[in-house]
């Protein structure tokens, strides 16, 4: 099955690199794609619980789902994730 999640704080290719790297290693998750222009992350999964795992990972990286609370700390985490993605 495939799912697309709209997220906040997605700015550039650095963010995209970090998201792909961190989400791709999750169990049962494959074919991770990020669309920076649409602020979306798409992926294939096996079980409904896998979606929750991806959303939690995105949140911990500073990319909460579209309707989630977007605190200052989430924005700061996204900048750090972005910078790490640009360096790697």
PDB file of N, CA, C and O in Angstrom:
ATOM      1  N   UNK A   1       0.838  -1.172   0.000  1.00  0.00           N
ATOM      2  CA  UNK A   1       0.000   0.000   0.000  1.00  0.00           C
ATOM      3  C   UNK A   1       0.885   1.238   0.000  1.00  0.00           C
ATOM      4  O   UNK A   1       2.052   1.191   0.391  1.00  0.00           O
ATOM      5  N   UNK A   2       0.310   2.338  -0.444  1.00  0.00           N
ATOM      6  CA  UNK A   2       1.072   3.588  -0.515  1.00  0.00           C
ATOM      7  C   UNK A   2       0.334   4.692   0.228  1.00  0.00           C
ATOM      8  O   UNK A   2      -0.896   4.742   0.237  1.00  0.00           O
ATOM      9  N   UNK A   3       1.110   5.579   0.852  1.00  0.00           N
ATOM     10  CA  UNK A   3       0.554   6.695   1.633  1.00  0.00           C
ATOM     11  C   UNK A   3       1.346   7.952   1.322  1.00  0.00           C
ATOM     12  O   UNK A   3       2.558   7.897   1.111  1.00  0.00           O
ATOM     13  N   UNK A   4       0.658   9.085   1.294  1.00  0.00           N
ATOM     14  CA  UNK A   4       1.299  10.388   1.160  1.00  0.00           C
ATOM     15  C   UNK A   4       0.885  11.239   2.353  1.00  0.00           C
ATOM     16  O   UNK A   4      -0.296  11.341   2.685  1.00  0.00           O
ATOM     17  N   UNK A   5       1.883  11.846   2.989  1.00  0.00           N
ATOM     18  CA  UNK A   5       1.662  12.683   4.171  1.00  0.00           C
ATOM     19  C   UNK A   5       2.134  14.095   3.835  1.00  0.00           C
ATOM     20  O   UNK A   5       3.238  14.282   3.323  1.00  0.00           O
ATOM     21  N   UNK A   6       1.302  15.075   4.121  1.00  0.00           N
ATOM     22  CA  UNK A   6       1.692  16.473   3.951  1.00  0.00           C
ATOM     23  C   UNK A   6       2.274  16.956   5.274  1.00  0.00           C
ATOM     24  O   UNK A   6       1.667  16.788   6.332  1.00  0.00           O
ATOM     25  N   UNK A   7       3.475  17.566   5.198  1.00  0.00           N
ATOM     26  CA  UNK A   7       4.182  17.966   6.412  1.00  0.00           C
ATOM     27  C   UNK A   7       4.490  19.462   6.415  1.00  0.00           C
ATOM     28  O   UNK A   7       4.331  20.153   5.408  1.00  0.00           O
ATOM     29  N   UNK A   8       4.931  19.936   7.567  1.00  0.00           N
ATOM     30  CA  UNK A   8       5.341  21.324   7.736  1.00  0.00           C
ATOM     31  C   UNK A   8       6.867  21.407   7.785  1.00  0.00           C
ATOM     32  O   UNK A   8       7.544  20.403   8.004  1.00  0.00           O
ATOM     33  N   UNK A   9       7.389  22.586   7.583  1.00  0.00           N
ATOM     34  CA  UNK A   9       8.817  22.913   7.734  1.00  0.00           C
ATOM     35  C   UNK A   9       9.728  22.349   6.646  1.00  0.00           C
ATOM     36  O   UNK A   9      10.948  22.448   6.773  1.00  0.00           O
ATOM     37  N   UNK A  10       9.192  21.774   5.604  1.00  0.00           N
ATOM     38  CA  UNK A  10      10.000  21.232   4.519  1.00  0.00           C
ATOM     39  C   UNK A  10      10.464  22.393   3.636  1.00  0.00           C
ATOM     40  O   UNK A  10       9.648  23.121   3.071  1.00  0.00           O
ATOM     41  N   UNK A  11      11.774  22.554   3.529  1.00  0.00           N
ATOM     42  CA  UNK A  11      12.310  23.731   2.852  1.00  0.00           C
ATOM     43  C   UNK A  11      13.124  23.439   1.598  1.00  0.00           C
ATOM     44  O   UNK A  11      13.066  24.201   0.633  1.00  0.00           O
ATOM     45  N   UNK A  12      13.888  22.335   1.603  1.00  0.00           N
ATOM     46  CA  UNK A  12      14.844  22.172   0.504  1.00  0.00           C
ATOM     47  C   UNK A  12      15.290  20.727   0.358  1.00  0.00           C
ATOM     48  O   UNK A  12      14.766  19.822   1.008  1.00  0.00           O
ATOM     49  N   UNK A  13      16.262  20.538  -0.506  1.00  0.00           N
ATOM     50  CA  UNK A  13      16.822  19.216  -0.747  1.00  0.00           C
ATOM     51  C   UNK A  13      17.526  18.634   0.463  1.00  0.00           C
ATOM     52  O   UNK A  13      17.584  17.414   0.615  1.00  0.00           O
ATOM     53  N   UNK A  14      18.066  19.491   1.332  1.00  0.00           N
ATOM     54  CA  UNK A  14      18.691  18.998   2.559  1.00  0.00           C
ATOM     55  C   UNK A  14      17.666  18.318   3.450  1.00  0.00           C
ATOM     56  O   UNK A  14      17.916  17.247   4.003  1.00  0.00           O
ATOM     57  N   UNK A  15      16.510  18.952   3.581  1.00  0.00           N
ATOM     58  CA  UNK A  15      15.408  18.356   4.346  1.00  0.00           C
ATOM     59  C   UNK A  15      15.009  17.025   3.716  1.00  0.00           C
ATOM     60  O   UNK A  15      14.839  16.018   4.405  1.00  0.00           O
ATOM     61  N   UNK A  16      14.865  17.043   2.416  1.00  0.00           N
ATOM     62  CA  UNK A  16      14.468  15.854   1.674  1.00  0.00           C
ATOM     63  C   UNK A  16      15.444  14.706   1.893  1.00  0.00           C
ATOM     64  O   UNK A  16      15.026  13.572   2.128  1.00  0.00           O
ATOM     65  N   UNK A  17      16.732  14.990   1.820  1.00  0.00           N
ATOM     66  CA  UNK A  17      17.751  13.954   2.025  1.00  0.00           C
ATOM     67  C   UNK A  17      17.639  13.326   3.407  1.00  0.00           C
ATOM     68  O   UNK A  17      17.697  12.105   3.548  1.00  0.00           O
ATOM     69  N   UNK A  18      17.478  14.164   4.425  1.00  0.00           N
ATOM     70  CA  UNK A  18      17.353  13.660   5.790  1.00  0.00           C
ATOM     71  C   UNK A  18      16.118  12.785   5.937  1.00  0.00           C
ATOM     72  O   UNK A  18      16.191  11.700   6.514  1.00  0.00           O
ATOM     73  N   UNK A  19      14.989  13.248   5.422  1.00  0.00           N
ATOM     74  CA  UNK A  19      13.739  12.496   5.530  1.00  0.00           C
ATOM     75  C   UNK A  19      13.870  11.144   4.838  1.00  0.00           C
ATOM     76  O   UNK A  19      13.515  10.116   5.415  1.00  0.00           O
ATOM     77  N   UNK A  20      14.371  11.136   3.620  1.00  0.00           N
ATOM     78  CA  UNK A  20      14.511   9.878   2.885  1.00  0.00           C
ATOM     79  C   UNK A  20      15.427   8.921   3.635  1.00  0.00           C
ATOM     80  O   UNK A  20      15.126   7.734   3.766  1.00  0.00           O
ATOM     81  N   UNK A  21      16.527   9.434   4.118  1.00  0.00           N
ATOM     82  CA  UNK A  21      17.509   8.600   4.834  1.00  0.00           C
ATOM     83  C   UNK A  21      16.899   7.989   6.104  1.00  0.00           C
ATOM     84  O   UNK A  21      17.052   6.791   6.345  1.00  0.00           O
ATOM     85  N   UNK A  22      16.221   8.787   6.901  1.00  0.00           N
ATOM     86  CA  UNK A  22      15.683   8.326   8.190  1.00  0.00           C
ATOM     87  C   UNK A  22      14.429   7.467   8.048  1.00  0.00           C
ATOM     88  O   UNK A  22      14.243   6.514   8.805  1.00  0.00           O
ATOM     89  N   UNK A  23      13.574   7.792   7.090  1.00  0.00           N
ATOM     90  CA  UNK A  23      12.335   7.033   6.927  1.00  0.00           C
ATOM     91  C   UNK A  23      12.589   5.719   6.191  1.00  0.00           C
ATOM     92  O   UNK A  23      11.924   4.722   6.470  1.00  0.00           O
ATOM     93  N   UNK A  24      13.524   5.701   5.271  1.00  0.00           N
ATOM     94  CA  UNK A  24      13.809   4.491   4.490  1.00  0.00           C
ATOM     95  C   UNK A  24      14.303   3.328   5.335  1.00  0.00           C
ATOM     96  O   UNK A  24      14.136   2.171   4.947  1.00  0.00           O
ATOM     97  N   UNK A  25      14.909   3.613   6.486  1.00  0.00           N
ATOM     98  CA  UNK A  25      15.435   2.528   7.321  1.00  0.00           C
ATOM     99  C   UNK A  25      14.377   1.918   8.235  1.00  0.00           C
ATOM    100  O   UNK A  25      14.650   0.920   8.903  1.00  0.00           O
ATOM    101  N   UNK A  26      13.187   2.489   8.278  1.00  0.00           N
ATOM    102  CA  UNK A  26      12.129   1.943   9.118  1.00  0.00           C
ATOM    103  C   UNK A  26      11.636   0.617   8.554  1.00  0.00           C
ATOM    104  O   UNK A  26      11.558   0.429   7.340  1.00  0.00           O
ATOM    105  N   UNK A  27      11.309  -0.285   9.452  1.00  0.00           N
ATOM    106  CA  UNK A  27      10.825  -1.602   9.050  1.00  0.00           C
ATOM    107  C   UNK A  27       9.510  -1.474   8.284  1.00  0.00           C
ATOM    108  O   UNK A  27       8.636  -0.696   8.667  1.00  0.00           O
ATOM    109  N   UNK A  28       9.376  -2.228   7.218  1.00  0.00           N
ATOM    110  CA  UNK A  28       8.176  -2.286   6.369  1.00  0.00           C
ATOM    111  C   UNK A  28       7.954  -1.044   5.508  1.00  0.00           C
ATOM    112  O   UNK A  28       6.900  -0.913   4.887  1.00  0.00           O
ATOM    113  N   UNK A  29       8.914  -0.140   5.460  1.00  0.00           N
ATOM    114  CA  UNK A  29       8.772   1.091   4.680  1.00  0.00           C
ATOM    115  C   UNK A  29       9.723   1.033   3.484  1.00  0.00           C
ATOM    116  O   UNK A  29      10.885   0.652   3.623  1.00  0.00           O
ATOM    117  N   UNK A  30       9.225   1.411   2.321  1.00  0.00           N
ATOM    118  CA  UNK A  30      10.063   1.419   1.118  1.00  0.00           C
ATOM    119  C   UNK A  30       9.614   2.527   0.179  1.00  0.00           C
ATOM    120  O   UNK A  30       8.571   3.152   0.371  1.00  0.00           O
ATOM    121  N   UNK A  31      10.421   2.747  -0.829  1.00  0.00           N
ATOM    122  CA  UNK A  31      10.101   3.682  -1.909  1.00  0.00           C
ATOM    123  C   UNK A  31       9.699   5.072  -1.387  1.00  0.00           C
ATOM    124  O   UNK A  31       8.665   5.619  -1.770  1.00  0.00           O
ATOM    125  N   UNK A  32      10.535   5.623  -0.514  1.00  0.00           N
ATOM    126  CA  UNK A  32      10.263   6.933   0.088  1.00  0.00           C
ATOM    127  C   UNK A  32      10.594   8.027  -0.912  1.00  0.00           C
ATOM    128  O   UNK A  32      11.684   8.057  -1.484  1.00  0.00           O
ATOM    129  N   UNK A  33       9.632   8.932  -1.115  1.00  0.00           N
ATOM    130  CA  UNK A  33       9.816  10.059  -2.034  1.00  0.00           C
ATOM    131  C   UNK A  33       9.359  11.330  -1.339  1.00  0.00           C
ATOM    132  O   UNK A  33       8.371  11.328  -0.605  1.00  0.00           O
ATOM    133  N   UNK A  34      10.085  12.416  -1.577  1.00  0.00           N
ATOM    134  CA  UNK A  34       9.739  13.710  -0.992  1.00  0.00           C
ATOM    135  C   UNK A  34       9.522  14.712  -2.118  1.00  0.00           C
ATOM    136  O   UNK A  34      10.342  14.820  -3.030  1.00  0.00           O
ATOM    137  N   UNK A  35       8.418  15.439  -2.050  1.00  0.00           N
ATOM    138  CA  UNK A  35       8.127  16.509  -2.995  1.00  0.00           C
ATOM    139  C   UNK A  35       8.214  17.826  -2.226  1.00  0.00           C
ATOM    140  O   UNK A  35       7.288  18.196  -1.504  1.00  0.00           O
ATOM    141  N   UNK A  36       9.330  18.525  -2.387  1.00  0.00           N
ATOM    142  CA  UNK A  36       9.564  19.762  -1.642  1.00  0.00           C
ATOM    143  C   UNK A  36       8.515  20.817  -1.996  1.00  0.00           C
ATOM    144  O   UNK A  36       8.041  21.532  -1.113  1.00  0.00           O
ATOM    145  N   UNK A  37       8.150  20.924  -3.260  1.00  0.00           N
ATOM    146  CA  UNK A  37       7.183  21.942  -3.683  1.00  0.00           C
ATOM    147  C   UNK A  37       5.807  21.740  -3.052  1.00  0.00           C
ATOM    148  O   UNK A  37       5.119  22.711  -2.738  1.00  0.00           O
ATOM    149  N   UNK A  38       5.406  20.489  -2.868  1.00  0.00           N
ATOM    150  CA  UNK A  38       4.095  20.189  -2.290  1.00  0.00           C
ATOM    151  C   UNK A  38       4.163  19.897  -0.793  1.00  0.00           C
ATOM    152  O   UNK A  38       3.131  19.724  -0.144  1.00  0.00           O
ATOM    153  N   UNK A  39       5.383  19.841  -0.242  1.00  0.00           N
ATOM    154  CA  UNK A  39       5.596  19.500   1.175  1.00  0.00           C
ATOM    155  C   UNK A  39       4.987  18.142   1.526  1.00  0.00           C
ATOM    156  O   UNK A  39       4.288  18.001   2.530  1.00  0.00           O
ATOM    157  N   UNK A  40       5.264  17.148   0.679  1.00  0.00           N
ATOM    158  CA  UNK A  40       4.726  15.819   0.921  1.00  0.00           C
ATOM    159  C   UNK A  40       5.830  14.761   0.990  1.00  0.00           C
ATOM    160  O   UNK A  40       6.905  14.900   0.405  1.00  0.00           O
ATOM    161  N   UNK A  41       5.514  13.710   1.726  1.00  0.00           N
ATOM    162  CA  UNK A  41       6.362  12.527   1.802  1.00  0.00           C
ATOM    163  C   UNK A  41       5.479  11.343   1.424  1.00  0.00           C
ATOM    164  O   UNK A  41       4.434  11.121   2.037  1.00  0.00           O
ATOM    165  N   UNK A  42       5.898  10.590   0.422  1.00  0.00           N
ATOM    166  CA  UNK A  42       5.159   9.409  -0.014  1.00  0.00           C
ATOM    167  C   UNK A  42       6.013   8.177   0.258  1.00  0.00           C
ATOM    168  O   UNK A  42       7.240   8.225   0.172  1.00  0.00           O
ATOM    169  N   UNK A  43       5.351   7.079   0.587  1.00  0.00           N
ATOM    170  CA  UNK A  43       6.077   5.850   0.885  1.00  0.00           C
ATOM    171  C   UNK A  43       5.143   4.654   0.757  1.00  0.00           C
ATOM    172  O   UNK A  43       3.920   4.790   0.798  1.00  0.00           O
ATOM    173  N   UNK A  44       5.745   3.488   0.604  1.00  0.00           N
ATOM    174  CA  UNK A  44       5.001   2.229   0.601  1.00  0.00           C
ATOM    175  C   UNK A  44       5.157   1.603   1.982  1.00  0.00           C
ATOM    176  O   UNK A  44       6.201   1.721   2.624  1.00  0.00           O
ATOM    177  N   UNK A  45       4.093   0.935   2.423  1.00  0.00           N
ATOM    178  CA  UNK A  45       4.084   0.324   3.747  1.00  0.00           C
ATOM    179  C   UNK A  45       3.296  -0.980   3.714  1.00  0.00           C
ATOM    180  O   UNK A  45       2.585  -1.259   2.749  1.00  0.00           O
ATOM    181  N   UNK A  46       3.429  -1.783   4.782  1.00  0.00           N
ATOM    182  CA  UNK A  46       2.730  -3.067   4.852  1.00  0.00           C
ATOM    183  C   UNK A  46       1.524  -3.042   5.783  1.00  0.00           C
ATOM    184  O   UNK A  46       0.477  -3.602   5.459  1.00  0.00           O
ATOM    185  N   UNK A  47       1.666  -2.394   6.942  1.00  0.00           N
ATOM    186  CA  UNK A  47       0.599  -2.388   7.949  1.00  0.00           C
ATOM    187  C   UNK A  47       0.229  -0.952   8.313  1.00  0.00           C
ATOM    188  O   UNK A  47       1.046  -0.042   8.171  1.00  0.00           O
ATOM    189  N   UNK A  48      -0.999  -0.751   8.782  1.00  0.00           N
ATOM    190  CA  UNK A  48      -1.445   0.586   9.182  1.00  0.00           C
ATOM    191  C   UNK A  48      -0.551   1.173  10.274  1.00  0.00           C
ATOM    192  O   UNK A  48      -0.337   2.384  10.320  1.00  0.00           O
ATOM    193  N   UNK A  49      -0.034   0.322  11.144  1.00  0.00           N
ATOM    194  CA  UNK A  49       0.839   0.817  12.219  1.00  0.00           C
ATOM    195  C   UNK A  49       2.137   1.415  11.668  1.00  0.00           C
ATOM    196  O   UNK A  49       2.784   2.219  12.340  1.00  0.00           O
ATOM    197  N   UNK A  50       2.515   1.026  10.452  1.00  0.00           N
ATOM    198  CA  UNK A  50       3.715   1.587   9.824  1.00  0.00           C
ATOM    199  C   UNK A  50       3.550   3.077   9.539  1.00  0.00           C
ATOM    200  O   UNK A  50       4.521   3.832   9.605  1.00  0.00           O
ATOM    201  N   UNK A  51       2.339   3.502   9.225  1.00  0.00           N
ATOM    202  CA  UNK A  51       2.065   4.920   8.959  1.00  0.00           C
ATOM    203  C   UNK A  51       2.344   5.742  10.211  1.00  0.00           C
ATOM    204  O   UNK A  51       2.964   6.803  10.142  1.00  0.00           O
ATOM    205  N   UNK A  52       1.886   5.249  11.341  1.00  0.00           N
ATOM    206  CA  UNK A  52       2.117   5.946  12.610  1.00  0.00           C
ATOM    207  C   UNK A  52       3.610   6.073  12.873  1.00  0.00           C
ATOM    208  O   UNK A  52       4.079   7.124  13.309  1.00  0.00           O
ATOM    209  N   UNK A  53       4.349   5.019  12.613  1.00  0.00           N
ATOM    210  CA  UNK A  53       5.800   5.025  12.826  1.00  0.00           C
ATOM    211  C   UNK A  53       6.471   6.092  11.954  1.00  0.00           C
ATOM    212  O   UNK A  53       7.364   6.798  12.423  1.00  0.00           O
ATOM    213  N   UNK A  54       6.052   6.214  10.704  1.00  0.00           N
ATOM    214  CA  UNK A  54       6.616   7.224   9.803  1.00  0.00           C
ATOM    215  C   UNK A  54       6.278   8.625  10.315  1.00  0.00           C
ATOM    216  O   UNK A  54       7.148   9.495  10.360  1.00  0.00           O
ATOM    217  N   UNK A  55       5.030   8.843  10.695  1.00  0.00           N
ATOM    218  CA  UNK A  55       4.617  10.154  11.193  1.00  0.00           C
ATOM    219  C   UNK A  55       5.386  10.537  12.452  1.00  0.00           C
ATOM    220  O   UNK A  55       5.773  11.694  12.614  1.00  0.00           O
ATOM    221  N   UNK A  56       5.609   9.577  13.341  1.00  0.00           N
ATOM    222  CA  UNK A  56       6.382   9.838  14.559  1.00  0.00           C
ATOM    223  C   UNK A  56       7.828  10.187  14.228  1.00  0.00           C
ATOM    224  O   UNK A  56       8.416  11.068  14.855  1.00  0.00           O
ATOM    225  N   UNK A  57       8.398   9.504  13.253  1.00  0.00           N
ATOM    226  CA  UNK A  57       9.766   9.788  12.833  1.00  0.00           C
ATOM    227  C   UNK A  57       9.863  11.181  12.236  1.00  0.00           C
ATOM    228  O   UNK A  57      10.777  11.937  12.562  1.00  0.00           O
ATOM    229  N   UNK A  58       8.923  11.522  11.363  1.00  0.00           N
ATOM    230  CA  UNK A  58       8.903  12.854  10.767  1.00  0.00           C
ATOM    231  C   UNK A  58       8.771  13.925  11.852  1.00  0.00           C
ATOM    232  O   UNK A  58       9.463  14.943  11.812  1.00  0.00           O
ATOM    233  N   UNK A  59       7.891  13.695  12.811  1.00  0.00           N
ATOM    234  CA  UNK A  59       7.683  14.636  13.912  1.00  0.00           C
ATOM    235  C   UNK A  59       8.972  14.823  14.703  1.00  0.00           C
ATOM    236  O   UNK A  59       9.337  15.949  15.042  1.00  0.00           O
ATOM    237  N   UNK A  60       9.663  13.719  14.998  1.00  0.00           N
ATOM    238  CA  UNK A  60      10.895  13.804  15.789  1.00  0.00           C
ATOM    239  C   UNK A  60      12.008  14.527  15.041  1.00  0.00           C
ATOM    240  O   UNK A  60      12.910  15.091  15.661  1.00  0.00           O
ATOM    241  N   UNK A  61      11.951  14.514  13.711  1.00  0.00           N
ATOM    242  CA  UNK A  61      12.941  15.217  12.892  1.00  0.00           C
ATOM    243  C   UNK A  61      12.606  16.701  12.734  1.00  0.00           C
ATOM    244  O   UNK A  61      13.423  17.473  12.231  1.00  0.00           O
ATOM    245  N   UNK A  62      11.402  17.101  13.164  1.00  0.00           N
ATOM    246  CA  UNK A  62      10.993  18.506  13.044  1.00  0.00           C
ATOM    247  C   UNK A  62      10.045  18.765  11.895  1.00  0.00           C
ATOM    248  O   UNK A  62       9.868  19.908  11.474  1.00  0.00           O
ATOM    249  N   UNK A  63       9.429  17.698  11.383  1.00  0.00           N
ATOM    250  CA  UNK A  63       8.496  17.829  10.261  1.00  0.00           C
ATOM    251  C   UNK A  63       7.132  17.265  10.652  1.00  0.00           C
ATOM    252  O   UNK A  63       6.760  16.176  10.213  1.00  0.00           O
ATOM    253  N   UNK A  64       6.378  18.011  11.487  1.00  0.00           N
ATOM    254  CA  UNK A  64       5.061  17.523  11.894  1.00  0.00           C
ATOM    255  C   UNK A  64       4.093  17.505  10.710  1.00  0.00           C
ATOM    256  O   UNK A  64       4.265  18.211   9.717  1.00  0.00           O
ATOM    257  N   UNK A  65       3.082  16.676  10.861  1.00  0.00           N
ATOM    258  CA  UNK A  65       2.053  16.591   9.829  1.00  0.00           C
ATOM    259  C   UNK A  65       1.349  17.944   9.675  1.00  0.00           C
ATOM    260  O   UNK A  65       1.357  18.762  10.594  1.00  0.00           O
ATOM    261  N   UNK A  66       0.764  18.162   8.552  1.00  0.00           N
ATOM    262  CA  UNK A  66       0.161  19.438   8.167  1.00  0.00           C
ATOM    263  C   UNK A  66      -0.698  20.078   9.264  1.00  0.00           C
ATOM    264  O   UNK A  66      -0.587  21.282   9.495  1.00  0.00           O
ATOM    265  N   UNK A  67      -1.536  19.317   9.931  1.00  0.00           N
ATOM    266  CA  UNK A  67      -2.465  19.884  10.910  1.00  0.00           C
ATOM    267  C   UNK A  67      -1.975  19.767  12.351  1.00  0.00           C
ATOM    268  O   UNK A  67      -2.690  20.162  13.271  1.00  0.00           O
ATOM    269  N   UNK A  68      -0.780  19.236  12.567  1.00  0.00           N
ATOM    270  CA  UNK A  68      -0.231  19.115  13.912  1.00  0.00           C
ATOM    271  C   UNK A  68       0.303  20.458  14.395  1.00  0.00           C
ATOM    272  O   UNK A  68       0.582  21.358  13.603  1.00  0.00           O
ATOM    273  N   UNK A  69       0.436  20.567  15.712  1.00  0.00           N
ATOM    274  CA  UNK A  69       1.024  21.768  16.304  1.00  0.00           C
ATOM    275  C   UNK A  69       2.468  21.885  15.835  1.00  0.00           C
ATOM    276  O   UNK A  69       3.214  20.906  15.851  1.00  0.00           O
ATOM    277  N   UNK A  70       2.853  23.073  15.423  1.00  0.00           N
ATOM    278  CA  UNK A  70       4.203  23.320  14.906  1.00  0.00           C
ATOM    279  C   UNK A  70       4.893  24.327  15.822  1.00  0.00           C
ATOM    280  O   UNK A  70       4.848  25.534  15.585  1.00  0.00           O
ATOM    281  N   UNK A  71       5.527  23.815  16.865  1.00  0.00           N
ATOM    282  CA  UNK A  71       6.163  24.672  17.857  1.00  0.00           C
ATOM    283  C   UNK A  71       7.502  25.205  17.362  1.00  0.00           C
ATOM    284  O   UNK A  71       8.025  24.759  16.341  1.00  0.00           O
ATOM    285  N   UNK A  72       8.033  26.146  18.088  1.00  0.00           N
ATOM    286  CA  UNK A  72       9.359  26.708  17.781  1.00  0.00           C
ATOM    287  C   UNK A  72      10.406  25.596  17.794  1.00  0.00           C
ATOM    288  O   UNK A  72      11.288  25.559  16.936  1.00  0.00           O
ATOM    289  N   UNK A  73      10.307  24.689  18.773  1.00  0.00           N
ATOM    290  CA  UNK A  73      11.299  23.605  18.859  1.00  0.00           C
ATOM    291  C   UNK A  73      11.223  22.686  17.649  1.00  0.00           C
ATOM    292  O   UNK A  73      12.253  22.174  17.210  1.00  0.00           O
ATOM    293  N   UNK A  74      10.036  22.462  17.097  1.00  0.00           N
ATOM    294  CA  UNK A  74       9.894  21.641  15.876  1.00  0.00           C
ATOM    295  C   UNK A  74      10.584  22.354  14.709  1.00  0.00           C
ATOM    296  O   UNK A  74      11.276  21.725  13.908  1.00  0.00           O
ATOM    297  N   UNK A  75      10.387  23.661  14.625  1.00  0.00           N
ATOM    298  CA  UNK A  75      11.008  24.428  13.540  1.00  0.00           C
ATOM    299  C   UNK A  75      12.528  24.387  13.650  1.00  0.00           C
ATOM    300  O   UNK A  75      13.223  24.252  12.643  1.00  0.00           O
ATOM    301  N   UNK A  76      13.044  24.502  14.874  1.00  0.00           N
ATOM    302  CA  UNK A  76      14.489  24.439  15.085  1.00  0.00           C
ATOM    303  C   UNK A  76      15.016  23.055  14.702  1.00  0.00           C
ATOM    304  O   UNK A  76      16.054  22.943  14.051  1.00  0.00           O
ATOM    305  N   UNK A  77      14.299  21.998  15.107  1.00  0.00           N
ATOM    306  CA  UNK A  77      14.724  20.637  14.752  1.00  0.00           C
ATOM    307  C   UNK A  77      14.766  20.463  13.236  1.00  0.00           C
ATOM    308  O   UNK A  77      15.664  19.807  12.709  1.00  0.00           O
ATOM    309  N   UNK A  78      13.801  21.045  12.541  1.00  0.00           N
ATOM    310  CA  UNK A  78      13.781  20.905  11.085  1.00  0.00           C
ATOM    311  C   UNK A  78      14.991  21.588  10.454  1.00  0.00           C
ATOM    312  O   UNK A  78      15.539  21.088   9.472  1.00  0.00           O
ATOM    313  N   UNK A  79      15.412  22.722  11.004  1.00  0.00           N
ATOM    314  CA  UNK A  79      16.597  23.404  10.488  1.00  0.00           C
ATOM    315  C   UNK A  79      17.853  22.559  10.708  1.00  0.00           C
ATOM    316  O   UNK A  79      18.727  22.502   9.843  1.00  0.00           O
ATOM    317  N   UNK A  80      17.936  21.910  11.858  1.00  0.00           N
ATOM    318  CA  UNK A  80      19.059  21.024  12.134  1.00  0.00           C
ATOM    319  C   UNK A  80      19.041  19.829  11.189  1.00  0.00           C
ATOM    320  O   UNK A  80      20.080  19.458  10.643  1.00  0.00           O
ATOM    321  N   UNK A  81      17.877  19.225  10.990  1.00  0.00           N
ATOM    322  CA  UNK A  81      17.737  18.100  10.061  1.00  0.00           C
ATOM    323  C   UNK A  81      18.117  18.519   8.654  1.00  0.00           C
ATOM    324  O   UNK A  81      18.777  17.776   7.928  1.00  0.00           O
ATOM    325  N   UNK A  82      17.695  19.714   8.279  1.00  0.00           N
ATOM    326  CA  UNK A  82      17.999  20.257   6.964  1.00  0.00           C
ATOM    327  C   UNK A  82      19.514  20.408   6.789  1.00  0.00           C
ATOM    328  O   UNK A  82      20.070  19.991   5.773  1.00  0.00           O
ATOM    329  N   UNK A  83      20.166  20.998   7.772  1.00  0.00           N
ATOM    330  CA  UNK A  83      21.615  21.195   7.701  1.00  0.00           C
ATOM    331  C   UNK A  83      22.345  19.861   7.622  1.00  0.00           C
ATOM    332  O   UNK A  83      23.303  19.723   6.861  1.00  0.00           O
ATOM    333  N   UNK A  84      21.900  18.876   8.403  1.00  0.00           N
ATOM    334  CA  UNK A  84      22.514  17.553   8.336  1.00  0.00           C
ATOM    335  C   UNK A  84      22.332  16.927   6.966  1.00  0.00           C
ATOM    336  O   UNK A  84      23.243  16.270   6.462  1.00  0.00           O
ATOM    337  N   UNK A  85      21.184  17.118   6.362  1.00  0.00           N
ATOM    338  CA  UNK A  85      20.909  16.577   5.030  1.00  0.00           C
ATOM    339  C   UNK A  85      21.773  17.212   3.962  1.00  0.00           C
ATOM    340  O   UNK A  85      22.121  16.563   2.976  1.00  0.00           O
ATOM    341  N   UNK A  86      22.117  18.456   4.145  1.00  0.00           N
ATOM    342  CA  UNK A  86      22.974  19.155   3.167  1.00  0.00           C
ATOM    343  C   UNK A  86      24.419  18.687   3.276  1.00  0.00           C
ATOM    344  O   UNK A  86      25.147  18.671   2.284  1.00  0.00           O
ATOM    345  N   UNK A  87      24.836  18.301   4.493  1.00  0.00           N
ATOM    346  CA  UNK A  87      26.215  17.879   4.699  1.00  0.00           C
ATOM    347  C   UNK A  87      26.450  16.425   4.314  1.00  0.00           C
ATOM    348  O   UNK A  87      27.578  16.036   4.009  1.00  0.00           O
ATOM    349  N   UNK A  88      25.397  15.626   4.328  1.00  0.00           N
ATOM    350  CA  UNK A  88      25.560  14.191   4.051  1.00  0.00           C
ATOM    351  C   UNK A  88      25.162  13.854   2.658  1.00  0.00           C
ATOM    352  O   UNK A  88      25.236  12.692   2.259  1.00  0.00           O
TER     353      UNK A  88
END
